[in-house]
Amino acid sequence: MKKTILVTGATGFVGRKLCVELLKKGYALKIISRDIESAKEKLPFPGTFLAWDGRSPLDSSFFEGVHAVLHLAGEPIAERRWSDKVKLAIENSRTAGTDEVMKAISKCSNPPQIVVGTSAIGIYGERADEILTEESTHGPGFLADVCKGWEKAYSSFKGRLAILRVGVVLGHGGALEKMLPPFRLGGGGRLDSGKQWMSWIHHDDLVNMFIYAMENHSVSGTFNAVAPSAVQNTEFTKAMGRALSRPVILPLPGLVLKIIFGEMSQVLLGSQRVQAGKIVKSGFTFKFPEIQTALNDLLRPLGNTGGYVQEAAKWIPYPLEQVFPFFCEATNLEKITPPNVHFRVKKLSTKEIQKDTVIDYSLRVKGVPLHWRSLITSWHPGEYFVDEQLRGPYKTWHHTHSFATIDHGTLMTDRVVYQMPFGILGDFVRLAVVDRDVKTIFGYRSKVIEGLVKSFQKKV
């Protein structure tokens, strides 16, 4: 029988990736969200979706028979200036929200055995060059106080508890997505003096750490969820420039950041040199321990300088043997593209799609007619295939379609790496138009593909 994992905060960019990995490992999901319909759109996966507003008492039945709880919920810290109202929402979403989760668990007749909770390295406060471990004293300030109350709220749990103090998460979304535009456009630079320490972690490593903490019985207590090598802001800025092949010559004074962001600027200007020794000693292995390899992975996908990545996953309630053949029919690619794109298959070099098939399409982008030619560079039936643009509007277009059997259905994952021509000018166009259009295409595909596969199978 499958073990059920309950996830809070599942719709965030860490939570979405975590849910996909849990499904791939064979776990069943329960997801608590404020808005179930919105959550189902963001997480089109098999699972039980449960509504909770984050404030009211939680129904203890949500947790009955659950193997583990992965608690990621919390109001974003760096989304906007910290008014008193915003600060209260940040604090309550962590302390009061966690307290409600623990109270509900305590009322269960068959409670979860494991909780992997989230905290943050903000608990250490501003510490200049001091090397910080889990045994270091807690610091002063708003974020430190929030984190202290947050961790205290977990204390009533009677089972195995692991709390991850998360640093700056680098991935396709979150903090890095907000940092990127000025760097991509050649206007990036250090913040203030650049001497402040930044303790970071690659998105994939953090997801793996949550699962590792859940699955390993020896992992309990607090752990710094940061890469082994903290960097100063100047070093981080240079690594960003190298990954993007862009100059980093425009420093941003601390006074300007304080004027723009107010008290929230401490997130950008604070210095925390945090070590990850405890999680490493437990046996966890980082995939990305160094900042340059982490940023290269995120910003130079497939070795393409400045390549941009978008990913989407969709579970289809039909077996792989029924789903994959849908993609062997080239004309079906027309049906999973929004009608306003006028996407049409004009010619195939082979009768059916296979390795080395060349496909010619016509389409319209903002009303402009274009010709697109792609090559199937990899074709592994039942697993994945890759199409790459040979001719078209992009400098680079590399689309991987992956398939995996999950719960008598198929988890289909799209990962596209794309890059615009014309350097910085092309990046302006991508930021203004293309990124949104690619997301729209993925969103349309997610909505229609289940019905299309069902209809297609009736004809087979």
C-alpha positions in Angstrom: 0.0 0.0 0.0 1.3 3.4 -0.9 2.4 5.8 1.8 0.6 9.1 1.8 2.5 12.4 2.2 0.6 15.6 3.1 2.2 18.7 1.7 1.4 22.3 2.6 2.6 25.2 0.5 2.6 22.8 -2.5 1.7 25.5 -5.1 5.0 27.4 -4.5 7.9 26.8 -6.9 9.6 24.5 -4.5 6.4 22.7 -3.5 5.4 22.0 -7.2 8.8 20.3 -7.9 8.6 18.4 -4.6 5.2 17.0 -5.5 6.4 15.8 -8.8 9.4 14.0 -7.2 7.2 12.4 -4.5 4.8 11.0 -7.2 7.8 9.7 -9.2 9.0 7.9 -6.0 5.6 6.2 -5.6 4.0 8.2 -2.8 0.4 9.3 -2.7 -0.3 13.0 -2.1 -2.6 15.0 0.1 -2.4 18.8 -0.6 -3.7 21.5 1.6 -4.4 24.8 -0.1 -6.4 28.0 0.4 -7.9 27.7 -3.1 -8.5 24.1 -4.3 -9.4 25.0 -7.9 -6.3 27.1 -8.3 -4.2 24.4 -6.7 -5.5 21.8 -9.1 -4.5 24.0 -12.0 -1.0 24.5 -10.7 -0.7 20.8 -9.6 -2.5 18.7 -12.3 -1.6 15.5 -10.5 -3.4 12.6 -8.8 -4.0 13.4 -5.1 -6.5 14.6 -2.5 -6.9 18.4 -2.3 -8.1 19.9 1.0 -9.2 23.4 1.7 -7.8 25.5 4.6 -7.7 29.3 4.9 -4.5 29.2 6.9 -6.1 30.7 10.0 -9.1 28.6 11.1 -8.7 25.4 13.1 -7.7 22.5 10.9 -9.7 19.4 10.6 -7.7 16.6 12.2 -9.1 14.1 9.8 -6.8 15.6 7.1 -3.9 14.0 8.9 -5.3 10.6 9.8 -3.3 7.8 8.4 -0.8 10.1 6.8 2.8 8.8 6.8 4.6 12.2 6.8 3.8 15.9 6.7 6.1 18.2 4.6 5.2 21.7 5.8 6.2 24.4 3.4 3.4 26.9 3.8 4.2 30.6 4.5 3.5 34.0 3.2 6.3 35.2 0.8 8.9 37.3 2.5 10.3 39.3 -0.3 7.3 40.0 -2.5 6.6 43.6 -1.3 7.5 46.3 1.2 6.9 45.4 4.8 4.0 47.4 6.1 2.7 46.4 9.5 -0.1 44.4 7.8 2.4 42.5 5.6 4.7 41.7 8.6 1.7 40.4 10.6 0.7 38.2 7.6 4.3 36.9 7.4 4.4 36.1 11.1 0.9 34.5 11.3 1.4 32.3 8.3 4.4 30.7 9.9 3.8 30.7 13.7 0.0 30.6 13.9 -0.3 28.4 10.8 2.3 25.9 12.0 0.6 25.9 15.4 -2.7 24.9 13.8 -1.1 22.1 11.9 0.5 20.7 15.1 -2.8 21.0 17.0 -4.7 19.1 14.3 -2.0 16.3 14.3 -2.2 16.0 18.1 -5.9 15.1 17.8 -5.4 12.2 15.4 -5.9 8.6 16.5 -3.5 7.5 13.8 -1.2 10.6 13.4 1.8 11.1 11.0 5.0 9.7 12.3 7.2 12.3 10.6 7.1 16.1 10.1 9.7 17.8 8.0 9.2 21.5 8.7 10.5 24.7 7.1 12.3 27.5 8.9 14.9 29.9 7.5 18.4 31.1 8.1 16.9 34.4 9.0 16.8 33.0 12.5 20.5 34.0 12.9 20.0 37.7 12.1 22.7 40.0 10.7 26.0 38.4 11.5 28.7 40.0 9.2 31.5 37.4 8.7 30.7 35.1 11.6 30.5 31.4 10.6 27.1 30.1 11.6 26.1 26.5 12.5 22.9 25.1 13.9 24.4 25.6 17.4 24.9 29.4 16.8 22.9 31.8 18.9 19.7 33.3 17.4 19.9 36.9 16.3 17.8 40.0 16.6 15.4 41.5 14.2 12.0 40.9 12.7 12.9 37.8 10.6 14.9 36.2 13.5 11.9 36.7 15.8 9.5 35.2 13.3 11.8 32.2 12.8 12.1 31.6 16.6 8.4 31.6 17.0 8.0 29.4 13.9 10.4 26.7 15.2 8.8 26.9 18.6 5.4 26.1 17.1 6.7 22.7 16.0 7.7 21.7 19.5 4.4 19.9 20.4 4.9 17.3 17.8 5.6 13.9 19.4 7.0 12.0 16.4 10.3 12.5 14.4 10.8 16.1 13.6 13.3 17.6 11.1 13.3 21.4 10.6 15.1 22.8 7.5 16.5 26.3 7.9 16.3 27.3 4.3 18.7 29.8 2.6 18.2 31.7 -0.7 16.7 29.2 -3.1 18.0 29.4 -6.6 15.8 27.8 -9.3 13.5 28.6 -12.2 11.3 30.9 -10.2 11.6 32.5 -6.7 14.4 34.8 -5.9 16.5 34.1 -9.0 13.7 35.0 -11.3 13.4 38.4 -9.7 17.2 39.0 -9.9 17.6 38.0 -13.5 16.1 40.8 -15.7 18.7 43.4 -14.9 21.5 40.9 -15.3 20.2 39.5 -18.6 19.9 43.1 -19.9 23.5 44.0 -19.0 22.5 46.1 -16.0 23.5 43.8 -13.1 25.9 44.5 -10.3 26.8 44.0 -6.7 24.5 45.2 -3.9 25.9 47.9 -1.7 29.5 46.9 -0.7 29.1 43.4 -2.0 30.8 42.1 1.1 27.7 40.6 2.7 27.5 36.8 2.7 24.8 34.9 0.9 23.9 31.4 1.9 22.1 29.7 -1.0 20.8 26.3 -2.2 19.9 25.0 -5.6 16.2 24.2 -6.1 16.9 20.5 -6.8 19.1 20.1 -3.8 16.4 21.5 -1.5 13.7 19.3 -3.0 16.0 16.3 -2.5 16.8 17.4 1.1 13.1 17.4 2.0 12.7 13.9 0.7 16.0 12.7 2.3 15.0 14.1 5.7 11.6 12.4 5.4 13.0 9.0 4.4 16.1 8.8 6.7 15.2 7.9 10.3 18.5 9.3 11.7 17.6 12.8 10.5 15.9 14.8 13.3 16.4 18.2 14.8 17.3 21.4 13.0 19.5 21.5 9.8 20.8 24.4 7.8 19.4 23.8 4.3 22.2 25.7 2.4 24.9 24.7 0.0 28.3 24.0 1.5 29.8 27.1 0.1 28.3 30.5 1.1 29.5 33.3 -1.1 29.8 37.1 -0.8 27.5 39.1 -2.9 30.4 40.3 -5.1 31.3 36.7 -5.9 27.7 35.8 -6.6 27.4 38.8 -8.9 30.5 37.7 -10.9 29.2 34.1 -11.1 25.9 35.4 -12.5 27.8 37.5 -15.1 29.9 34.5 -16.2 26.8 32.2 -16.5 25.0 34.8 -18.6 28.1 36.2 -20.4 27.0 39.7 -19.4 28.9 42.6 -17.8 28.3 43.2 -14.1 29.4 46.9 -13.7 26.4 48.7 -12.2 26.5 48.5 -8.4 23.3 49.3 -6.5 23.9 51.4 -3.4 22.4 50.2 -0.1 20.6 53.6 0.4 18.7 53.1 -2.9 17.6 49.6 -1.8 16.4 51.0 1.5 14.4 53.7 -0.2 12.9 51.2 -2.7 12.2 48.3 -0.3 12.2 49.9 3.2 12.7 47.4 6.0 12.5 44.5 3.6 15.9 45.6 2.2 17.5 43.7 5.0 16.8 40.5 3.1 19.1 41.8 0.3 21.7 43.5 2.5 21.9 41.2 5.5 25.0 39.0 5.8 24.7 35.3 7.0 27.6 32.9 6.4 25.9 29.7 7.2 27.4 26.2 7.1 25.7 23.0 6.0 28.0 20.6 8.0 25.3 18.9 10.0 23.2 17.7 6.9 26.4 16.7 5.1 27.5 14.7 8.2 24.1 12.9 8.1 25.0 11.5 4.7 23.3 13.9 2.4 25.1 14.7 -0.9 24.7 17.9 -2.7 24.3 17.9 -6.5 25.3 21.5 -6.7 27.8 22.4 -3.9 29.4 25.4 -5.8 27.7 28.6 -6.9 29.2 28.6 -10.4 28.0 25.1 -11.2 24.6 25.9 -9.8 24.1 29.0 -11.8 25.5 27.4 -15.0 22.9 24.6 -14.6 20.1 27.1 -14.2 21.3 29.8 -16.7 23.4 27.9 -19.2 21.1 24.9 -19.9 22.6 22.6 -22.5 25.6 24.9 -22.6 23.6 27.7 -24.1 24.6 31.0 -22.6 21.5 32.8 -21.5 19.2 29.9 -22.3 15.8 30.2 -20.6 13.9 27.2 -19.1 10.3 26.6 -18.6 8.8 23.4 -17.2 5.3 22.0 -16.9 3.9 18.7 -15.7 0.5 17.1 -16.3 -0.9 13.8 -15.1 -3.2 12.0 -17.6 -5.5 9.3 -16.3 -4.6 6.9 -19.1 -1.8 4.3 -19.2 1.5 5.1 -21.0 0.6 2.6 -23.7 -2.3 4.8 -24.7 -0.7 8.2 -24.1 2.6 7.9 -26.0 1.0 6.8 -29.3 -0.9 10.1 -29.3 2.4 11.9 -29.8 3.4 9.6 -32.7 0.8 11.3 -34.8 2.2 14.6 -35.9 -1.2 16.2 -36.6 -2.0 15.8 -32.9 0.6 18.5 -32.2 -1.7 20.9 -33.8 -4.5 20.0 -31.4 -2.5 20.8 -28.3 -1.5 24.3 -29.4 -3.8 27.3 -28.9 -5.9 28.0 -32.0 -4.7 31.6 -32.2 -1.2 30.3 -33.0 -2.5 28.7 -36.3 0.0 25.9 -35.8 -0.1 23.5 -38.8 2.0 20.5 -39.8 3.0 21.0 -43.4 5.4 18.1 -44.1 7.1 15.1 -42.4 10.3 13.5 -43.6 9.0 10.1 -42.3 5.6 8.4 -42.2 5.5 8.5 -38.4 7.5 10.5 -35.9 10.8 8.8 -35.0 14.4 9.7 -34.5 15.7 12.0 -37.2 12.3 12.9 -38.4 12.2 16.5 -39.8 8.9 18.3 -39.4 7.9 21.5 -41.2 5.2 23.7 -39.6 3.5 27.0 -40.3 2.3 29.3 -37.5 1.5 32.9 -36.6 3.2 34.9 -33.8 1.2 38.1 -33.0 -0.3 37.7 -36.5 3.0 37.4 -38.3 3.3 34.2 -40.4 6.3 32.1 -39.8 7.9 28.9 -40.9 9.3 26.4 -38.4 11.3 23.3 -39.0 12.3 20.9 -36.2 14.3 17.7 -35.9 13.5 14.8 -33.6 17.0 14.4 -32.1 16.0 11.7 -29.6 13.2 9.2 -29.7 12.7 6.7 -26.9 9.1 5.3 -27.0 7.5 5.2 -23.7 10.2 7.3 -22.0 10.9 10.6 -23.8 11.6 12.4 -27.0 13.3 15.6 -28.0 12.6 18.1 -30.8 15.0 20.9 -31.7 14.4 23.8 -33.9 16.3 23.8 -37.2 14.7 26.9 -38.5 12.3 29.3 -36.8 12.0 32.4 -34.6 14.3 31.2 -31.8 18.1 31.1 -31.6 17.6 27.9 -29.6 14.6 25.7 -29.0 15.1 22.4 -27.3 11.9 20.6 -26.1 12.0 17.5 -24.0 8.8 15.5 -23.6 9.1 13.0 -20.8 6.7 10.3 -19.7 6.4 8.1 -16.5 3.7 5.7 -15.2 2.1 7.1 -12.1 -1.1 5.7 -10.4 -2.4 3.8 -13.5 -1.9 7.0 -15.5 0.9 8.9 -17.1 2.9 11.9 -15.8 3.9 13.9 -18.8 6.6 16.6 -18.3 7.6 19.2 -20.7 10.9 21.0 -20.4 11.8 23.6 -23.0 15.1 25.5 -23.3 14.9 28.5 -25.5 16.9 31.5 -26.4 16.1 34.6 -28.5 18.3 35.9 -31.3 19.8 39.5 -31.2 21.3 39.3 -27.8 20.1 41.9 -25.3 17.4 43.2 -27.7 16.0 39.6 -28.0 15.9 39.4 -24.2 13.8 42.5 -24.1 11.3 40.8 -26.4 11.4 37.6 -24.4 10.7 39.4 -21.2 7.9 41.4 -22.7 6.2 38.8 -24.8 7.7 35.4 -25.3 7.8 34.0 -21.7 4.1 34.7 -21.2 3.3 33.1 -24.6 5.2 29.9 -23.8 3.4 29.7 -20.4 0.1 30.2 -22.2 0.9 27.3 -24.6 1.8 25.0 -21.8 -1.4 26.0 -19.9 -3.5 25.3 -22.9 -1.9 21.9 -23.4 -2.5 21.0 -19.8 -6.2 21.8 -20.2 -7.0 20.0 -23.4 -4.7 17.0 -23.6 -6.7 14.6 -21.4 -9.8 15.0 -23.6 -7.7 14.7 -26.7 -6.0 11.5 -25.6 -9.4 10.0 -24.7 -10.8 11.0 -28.1 -7.8 9.7 -30.0 -7.9 6.4 -28.3 -11.5 5.8 -29.4 -10.3 6.0 -33.0 -7.5 3.6 -32.6 
